[in-house]
């Protein structure tokens, strides 16, 4: 962490205080490189036992600590000989062609190890950095200048950690492009939203290999076997899924999970989402959760401020209405152009952005929803209408027709996706600003969901119906309610997940990002706003 602090104080704070982490190719390669050095070998004699006449030897993976210094370090290699010791730190990559043949963060990290060794009575005059790619060993002398810089870095890190404030990001720094936490830190995005001068560089979005695993067989039983989940169903062959390929486990109805499997999922920080058999989102099970207490403190503080709640709620609702307007314009199939309707929705979005209170805002949202869903049939193909998938108006509980049932299921899926994203970044999905707290209600997920209802849920519904993926055969009716069949749910889940994989251009930052990553990006931006780093939360709207 001292190394990271010298490299970037914000990075050290994110990793040490807020416990943020994300892998990159560099970090994975570094772990692979250290696999030998991480296996302990040998015993370090007491300092008084060392004799200059003894033959030299090496130790690996040696952990040292000092309560007086308040430091702990794990040494990759320790060379012992001639009555002295010399720490060796292994680095991936090539030796940099700079003064002293190494950058300051690496030399400071090595000096921390020297201070600990001296605290235990050993004689330390120098250390070495081993660069694996160029296979070069660089000597580092522990002179007074380096020791002074190391002590200053140790105290600086302590001060930053105790301050409880995230340091500002580096500005237009070449360090950021290869940092594994660039998608969490958001240095360019924060700088742009604070100053609006330079457009952010594109985020290096990793390819999404892990995806949600859905299990909707009511009598399914999931257990762990090595690194896989085994899904057992009555009268069927077991199905296996590798845990590294699972981003979230989604269980419907009475599907059960063994305790060892749940423990492994929590250890890997893979959340388990629980839905009723009909698809209603019930809640999440996860491990210890995010450790960023200060972010949740800022969230709770803002949620008790009526003015702050109104400011955020205005943005949520105005963005929702603008995105509803965009969806209508893109998918309109009516004979008459929707100019009047689009103008009315624009006016409602403007009113929402200046609503004097939450009650008025709710009224504006309701009127806009009535206009939007009143025109929803004009977005459906004639074949879908002729097949019996007509739509008159929005009904939630219970849904009286197939389109309402499909919309309700899509909103439950979207609420779950956003609840997972919010929990991932350290926010509490149950404490919102527009939606008021209620037992078991993910109010903040519903807040962010307003923006994405038209773009993700409604769009997925239109695609599934207009393309013929979902038809009348996929619904069951009874007691005045309509619900999806298991086969219909399966097909719609596939359609919904495809929608989440679609890339869109961020209207502020200009780079392309898929909706899965966009949920995390918007959740992190909300956190940056709550912590005071950016003046306003940038709601997502598309053209």
N, C-alpha and C positions, 0 to 999 in steps of 0.2 A: 504493500500500500504506500510506503514511502517512495518507492520507485514511481508509482502512478501519480502521486502528488507532485513530484518534481516535473513529470511529463505533462500533467494537466490536473490542477486541483479539483475541477468539476468531476473528472473521471474518478478520482480517488473517493470523492464524496458519494457519488452514485454507487460505487462498488462496496465501500466499507460501511457507510451510514445507512444508505437506502437499500443495500443488498441487491442491487440490480446486476444482472449478468446476461450476456448473450454471446454465443459462440460465433467465431468466424473461421475461415480457413487457416488463418495464422494461429489462433488459439488452439485449434485441434492439432495442427502440425506441431505446436510447441509441446502439448501433452504427449504426443507420440514420441517426440524427441527425448522427453524426460522419463520415459517408461523404465529405463535402466537406472537412472540416477535416483528415482523414487523408491527403489528397493533398498532398504537399509542394509549396510554391510560394515562390519567391524565395530570395535569399541574404542572410544576416545579415552586414553589414560588421563589421570589427573595431571594438572600442569606441573606439579612437583615431581612426577614420575618420568617426565621427558628427559632424555639424555641425548646430548649432541652426537654421541657415538652410536646410537641405535640406527639401524637401517631405515630408510624412508618408507612410508606406506600411505595408503589412501583409505578414507572413510566415505561412505555415501549416505545420503538422506539423513543427515544429523540435525536434530531439532534442539535449539538453544533458546533460553529465555532469561529475562532478568526483571525482577520486580522493581528494583531501583531505577532502572532505565525505562521500564514500562514497554519493553520490546520483546518480540519473539521472532525467530527466523528459522527457516528450514534451509540448510546448506546442501546444495547439490553434491558437491565433492569437497572434502577437506584433505589437503596434502600435509603430511606430518613428517618432519625430518630436521636434523641438525638443531634440535631443541626448540624449533619454531613451528608454527602452523601457518598455512596459507589457504584461504577459502577460494574455491573455483566455482563460478556461476556459469551455467550452460545457456547459451542464447541461440535461437534459430537465426538463419540469415547469414549475411556476410559481414566481415569487419567493415565498419564505416570509415571512409577516408576523411577523418576530421582530426582536429587537434586532440592529442592524447589518445588517439585511436579508439575512442569510445565516447558515447554520449553521456552527459551528466547523470540522467536517471539511473543508468546501469552502474556507473561508478559509485553513486550514493548508495544504491542497494548493496553493493559489495562492502562498502564502508560500514554499513549497519552491522553486517556479519562480523566485521573486525572489532567493532565496539563491544559486541556481545562476547566474543572470544577473549578480549582483554578483561572484560568484567569477571570472567571465570579464571583469570590469572595467566592466560597464555600469552606468549610473545608473538606479536603479529606485526610484520613490517610491510607486507605486500599481499596482493591477491591477484587473481587472474580471471579474465573473461574468455570463455571458449566459444567461438563462433562456428557453428556446425557446418554451415553451407560452404564457407571458405576454408574450414578446418585450420583456423588460426587461433593462437593463444596470445592474448594481449595482457601485458603486465599493468597493474594499477597500483601506484604507490600511495600509501595512506599518509599523505603529508598533512600539515596543519590546515592548509586551505580546504582540502577535501573534507577533513573532519569538521571544520567550521560550517561548511555548506550542509553537511549531513545532519548536524545538530539543529541547524536552522530549519531544515526540511521536517525533521521529527516534530519540533515544536509547532511549526506551521500547520502540519496535518492535524495535530491535537486541537489547535485553536479553531480550525475550520470545522472539525467534527463537532466540537462543543458549541459552536455558534448556532447550530440548528438552521443554517441558511445555505441553500445550494449555491455554490460559487457561480458567477456568470460564465457563459460558454466562451471558448476561444473564438475569435472573429477571423473568418476567412483563412484558417490555419491549414497547412498541408497535413498536419497531424490527424485531422478529423477523418480524412477520406479512408484510411485503413483501420480506424478504430472500430472495435467490435461493438461498441455501445453507441455508435453514431445514430442509429435508429431510435434509441432511447433518450439520448442526450438532446437531439434535435438542435444542434448549434446554429445552423444556417436558418432554420425555421424560426427559432426564437429571435435571432438578430433581425430577420426580415420583419417580423410582426412588431418588434419594438421600434425599428428605425425606418423600415420600408425602403432601403437603399439598394441592396443587391439581392437578386433572386437566388433562392437556395440552389445548391448543387443537387442533382438527383440522388435520392437515397439508393444505395446498392441493395435492392430488395432481394433477399435470398429466395431461391426456388422453394416453394412450399411442398415438402415431401410428406409431412404428417397431415392427416385429415381426420375429421370426426368419424367415429365408428358408431353406427346406429344399430340398436338391437330392439326390435319391436315384437318378437315372439313372446307372448305372455308367460310361458313356462320355461323360458331360456334360463340357463344357469351358466355364469361365467366364472372361470377359475384360472389361476396362473400356473404356467408350466414353463420354467426357465424364463426366457425373454419374450414369451408369447402369452396372449390371452386365448383360452380355449372356450368357445361358445358351444354348449351342449343343449340340444333341443330334443324333446321326446320324438321318437320314431324318425330320427334323422341322424345323419353323420355329423360329427363335431366339425366345427369351422375354426380355423386358427387365424389370428391376426398378430403380427409382430408389434410389440409395444412401441418401438421406435417409429412406426408408421401411424401411430394414433396421437392426435392432438387433443381430442376430447371424447369421452365415452358418453353416449346418449342412450338412456334406457327408457323404454316405454312400458307402462302397465306394471305387471308383477315380475318382470325379469329380475333375477337376483344375482348378487355378486358375493363371492367368498371373501372372508376377512383377509387372507394373504394377498389376494388380487387387489383389494382396496388399499392395503398398505403399500403395495408396489406402485400403484397409480399415484398415491399421495407422495411417495418418495420421489417419483419422477415429475411431480407437479403437473399431472394430467388430471384435469377436473372431470367429475362425473355429474352429468346433467340428468335430472329426473323429470320425466313427463308422465302425465296420466295416460291411460290407454287411449283416450281420445285426442291426446296431443297437448293438453294444457301444461304449461311449464310450471313445475312445482318448486324447484330449487337446485342448488349446487352442493356437491361435496368436494372438498379439496383439502390439501395438507395444511400446513401452518399458515399459508396465505402470504401475501406480500408483507414485508417488514417495514414498509415506509409509513411509520406512525404519523410523522409530521404532515404528510399529504392528507391523510384521513382527518387529522385535526383541522387543517385548513378547510376541508370539505364540510365538516360539521359546523365550523364557525360561520361559513358562508350560508349554510342552509338555514341558520337561525336569523339571518339578516334579510328582512323583507325586501329591501331595495336591491340587494344582490340577487335574490331569487327572481325578482321581477325582471331584472336586466337579462339574466340568462334565459328565463322563460320566453321573453319576447323574441330572442334570437331563435330558440328552438321552433316556435310556432311559425314565425315569419319564414324560416328556411323550409319548413314542411310545406307551407302553402306555395312557395316558389317552385319547389320540386314537384308538387302535384300539378302545377301549371305546366311544367316542362314535360311531365309524363303525358298529359292530355295532348299537348301540341305534337309530341313525337308519334303518338299511337292513334290519333283521331281517324275514325272510319265513317263518321257521319256524312250525310249529304251536304249539309250546310256548314260553312267554316265556323269555328268556335270563337270568333273574334270577341263577341260580347262577353262570353264566359271567361275568356282569358283576361279581359280587361277588369272584370269583377274580381277575379282572384288576385290580380296585381294590386287592386285597391285594398283588398283584405290583408295582403301581406304588408302593405304600408301601414295600415291601421294597427296590425299586430306589433310592428316594430316600435310603435309609440303608445301602446295601451297604457292607461294610467294605473291599472291594478290587475291582479290575477283574475278577478271575476269578469272584468271586461274582456280580458284576453281569452278566457274560456268561451265566452259568447262569440267572439270573432272566429275562433277555431271551429266551433260548432257550425256556424253559418258557412264557412269555407268548405267544411267537410260535406255539408248538405249539397252545395253546388257541385263539388267534385264527384261524389258518389252518384248524384243525379245524372251526371254525364257518363258514368262508367260504362253503361251498356253500349255507348257509341264507340268504345274501344274494342269491342268483341266482334269477331268474324261472324258473318251470317250463318255459316255452318254450325258454329257453337250455339248460337241462339236457336237455330232450328232443331238442334239435338236436345233441347230442354235445359240449357244452362243460362236461362234468363236471369236478369238481375234488376230489382226495382229500387231498393234502398238498403243501407247498411243496418243489419241486425247482428248483435253480438251474442247474447245469451238467451235462449239457445239459437244457433243459426238455423233459419227456416228453409234455406235453399242451398244448393251445392256451392254457388259462388261465395256466399257468406261463410260457409263451412271452410272453404279453401282459404279465404282471407284470414279467418281466425287462426287457422293452423299456421299460416305463413307468419303472422304476427307473433305467435308463440315461439316459432323457430328463431325469428329475428331477436326477440327479447332475450332468449337464451344465449345467442351469439354475442350480443352486446354485454350481457351480464358477465360472460367469461372474459371478454376484452377488458372490462372495467376492473374486475378482480385481478387480472393479470398485471395491470399497471399500478395497483395499490389503492384504487378507489373503492368505496363501499357501494355496491350496486343497489342497496336498499334505502339509501338516504338521498333523496332527490331535491330538486328546486322548483320544478313546475308541478310534477305529480307529488301529491302529499304522501307522507309515510303511512303505511298500513301494514298490518301483520302479514308477512309472507309476500309482500309486493315489491318487486325490484324497481323502485321508483326512479332511480337514476338511469337504469337501463331503459326504462320507458321514456325518460326525457330525451336521451340521445336517439332513441328509436324514432321519435317524431320526424327527424330529418330524413331517415332512411326508409321509412314506410313506403313512399312512392317508388324510390329508386331501386329497392331490393325486393321487398315483399310483394307489392302490387305488380311490379314488373315481372317477377317470377310467376305469379298467378296468370297474368295475361299470356305469357309465353307458353305455359303449360296448357292452357285452354285453347288458345288460337292455333297452336301446333298440333292439337289432337292428342297430346300426351295424357291428358286427363279428360275423361268423358263421363256421361251419366252412369256407366257401369261401375264407376269407382266410388259411388256414394251409397250409404244406407240411410233410410228414413224410418222414423218411428217416434211416437209420442210428441209430434210437433217439432222434432229436431232432425237435422241432417248431419251426418258425419262421414268422413272418409273411410273407406275400407283399408285393410292392411296393404293390399296391393296398390291402391291409390296413393296411400301415404308414401310407399316406397318409391313410386315414380315421381311424386312431387318432391320428395327429399332430394332426389338426384337433380331435378330441375333447380331447386333452391341452391344447392351446392355449386352448380354450374354458374349461377348468377353471382355468387360470392367470388368466383374465380375470374370474373370479367374485370379487365383493367379499365380505369377511368383516369382522365387528366385532372389533377388537383387544380381548382380554379385560382388559387393563390400562388402555389409553388411551381406549377407548370410541369411537374414530372408525372409520369404515369404510375399508378399503384392499383392493385386489386382491392376489392371491398374487404376482404379479410384483414389485409394490412391497414386499410383505411380506417377500420374500426379502432385498431390499436393506436394509429396516429392521432385520431380525433380525441381518443381517451387521454392520451399523453398531453395533447395541447390543452385539454380542459384542466388537467393537473397543473400544467405550467401557469395557466391563468389563476387558479386558486392559490398557488404559492406566490403570486405577485410578479412572476417573471414577464408576463405579457399583459398588456392592459385590458384586452377583451378576448373572449373565446371566439375563434373564427368558425362559425357554422358552415357546414359543407353544403354548397348548392352547385348544381351543374347546369350547363346551357342546354 
